[in-house]
Amino acid sequence: MAATNTKTQTEQNYDSFIAELTALTRKYGVAIQSVGGVYLADERGEFDKLTYTADITSGDLYPNFSDN
């Protein structure tokens, strides 16, 4: 019996993101620890204008959700 793929597109995108984040972590030697700090887009293109504010001294990383 064939397995049924029950993952939503959002779940598939999340899994792909984690795979690419893992590769970036290995490439640049920067790991992210996040507990409850993940935002998921409801629609494609929702984060097209997103940027990040990063403070290397504190280790803080904040998404900037811009409507501009």
Beta strands, then each sheet from edge to edge (+ up, - down):
strand 1: 51-55
strand 2: 60-64
sheet 1: 1+ 2-
end
